[in-house]
Amino acid sequence: MPYTDPGTAREYQREYRRLRRAGDTCTTPGTTPLPAEFRLRTATDVLLLIEEQIDAVRADEEAGALEKARCVGYLAAVSLKVIEAGVVAARVDALEKALKTRSEATNGHKAA
């Protein structure tokens, strides 16, 4: 991240080197660390977070109807992508399980 101010650049580099010495190989000084409860691991986690955010948008008294509609529409589109990804992941898991079962059955007949 280029900085025009040399002092800011030095501060960034100092913090960057400190993070590397501490063993953190992926965080940069400009990254906001997320607490464990905000880390998303599954499609269900993402859908729950999106549902929570849609509720927050709809409950916001200060936002206009158009703002709410745009935000909810965007979040709904993301939700559809997450749902599709979850369905594909479930299908892949089912195929892997079926192939593993078929492979074990074939190997079992050859060994007998």
Phi and psi in degrees as a GROMACS rama.xvg file:
@    title "Ramachandran Plot"
@    xaxis  label "Phi"
@    yaxis  label "Psi"
@TYPE xy
-75.3108  135.356  PRO-2
-120.217  137.414  TYR-3
-78.231  -29.0557  THR-4
-84.6347  119.256  ASP-5
-60.7769  -32.8546  PRO-6
-65.9048  -42.1488  GLY-7
-65.9697  -40.0132  THR-8
-62.6392  -43.4068  ALA-9
-62.7811  -43.2462  ARG-10
-62.2046  -42.5116  GLU-11
-61.868  -47.9214  TYR-12
-63.1348  -39.0043  GLN-13
-61.6459  -46.2552  ARG-14
-67.4605  -38.1739  GLU-15
-61.068  -47.0384  TYR-16
-65.7007  -36.525  ARG-17
-62.4912  -43.3252  ARG-18
-62.6602  -41.0062  LEU-19
-65.6964  -41.2778  ARG-20
-64.1974  -31.5279  ARG-21
-76.7017  -6.17112  ALA-22
96.8434  2.55755  GLY-23
-86.5453  109.035  ASP-24
-96.9559  -3.7342  THR-25
-120.225  -16.2151  CYS-26
-89.7437  141.632  THR-27
-111.416  162.279  THR-28
-59.2  -26.1179  PRO-29
-84.1268  -5.02496  GLY-30
-84.8641  135.505  THR-31
-86.9105  119.033  THR-32
-68.2188  137.894  PRO-33
-99.859  135.451  LEU-34
-64.244  157.433  PRO-35
-57.409  -34.1935  ALA-36
-69.9628  -13.1005  GLU-37
-100.479  -1.26451  PHE-38
-81.0959  130.995  ARG-39
-99.8009  129.314  LEU-40
-116.791  -27.7385  ARG-41
-130.696  167.832  THR-42
-61.6746  -34.9645  ALA-43
-63.031  -40.051  THR-44
-60.3406  -42.8791  ASP-45
-65.3076  -44.7726  VAL-46
-62.7921  -39.081  LEU-47
-64.2022  -40.9724  LEU-48
-65.3219  -43.4364  LEU-49
-64.1978  -40.7982  ILE-50
-60.4237  -42.3536  GLU-51
-62.2099  -42.1849  GLU-52
-70.6633  -36.365  GLN-53
-62.8307  -42.0348  ILE-54
-61.1951  -40.4754  ASP-55
-65.9041  -40.8926  ALA-56
-64.6234  -46.0681  VAL-57
-65.5527  -29.1498  ARG-58
-85.3969  -11.4922  ALA-59
-66.796  119.071  ASP-60
-75.2961  -29.7899  GLU-61
-82.4183  -22.1984  GLU-62
-77.5858  143.371  ALA-63
-80.3438  167.282  GLY-64
-62.372  -39.2677  ALA-65
-67.1088  -42.2326  LEU-66
-60.2907  -45.9264  GLU-67
-62.3723  -43.2636  LYS-68
-62.6939  -43.4274  ALA-69
-63.5325  -45.156  ARG-70
-66.2038  -46.5806  CYS-71
-64.875  -39.4332  VAL-72
-61.016  -43.3597  GLY-73
-63.6454  -47.3994  TYR-74
-64.2402  -34.4588  LEU-75
-66.5293  -39.3511  ALA-76
-64.3521  -41.0641  ALA-77
-64.2481  -40.46  VAL-78
-60.4137  -41.5688  SER-79
-61.1051  -41.1998  LEU-80
-64.2055  -39.9876  LYS-81
-65.3986  -42.6931  VAL-82
-61.9364  -45.4831  ILE-83
-59.6693  -42.6381  GLU-84
-63.8231  -39.3837  ALA-85
-64.6444  -39.2572  GLY-86
-66.28  -44.3016  VAL-87
-62.3628  -42.8589  VAL-88
-62.3183  -40.7423  ALA-89
-65.6333  -39.422  ALA-90
-66.612  -41.2785  ARG-91
-63.0694  -42.74  VAL-92
-60.283  -42.4501  ASP-93
-64.7963  -42.2004  ALA-94
-63.4145  -42.8734  LEU-95
-61.8845  -41.3623  GLU-96
-64.6486  -43.2412  LYS-97
-64.6525  -41.5898  ALA-98
-66.8365  -38.1259  LEU-99
-65.6674  -43.0457  LYS-100
-62.9096  -43.6273  THR-101
-64.0283  -40.9001  ARG-102
-64.9355  -42.1283  SER-103
-66.4561  -38.5352  GLU-104
-67.3586  -40.5594  ALA-105
-67.1511  -43.872  THR-106
-67.4181  -32.2027  ASN-107
-69.0577  -36.7674  GLY-108
-71.9665  -33.6774  HIS-109
-70.0227  -36.285  LYS-110
-74.4011  -27.1751  ALA-111
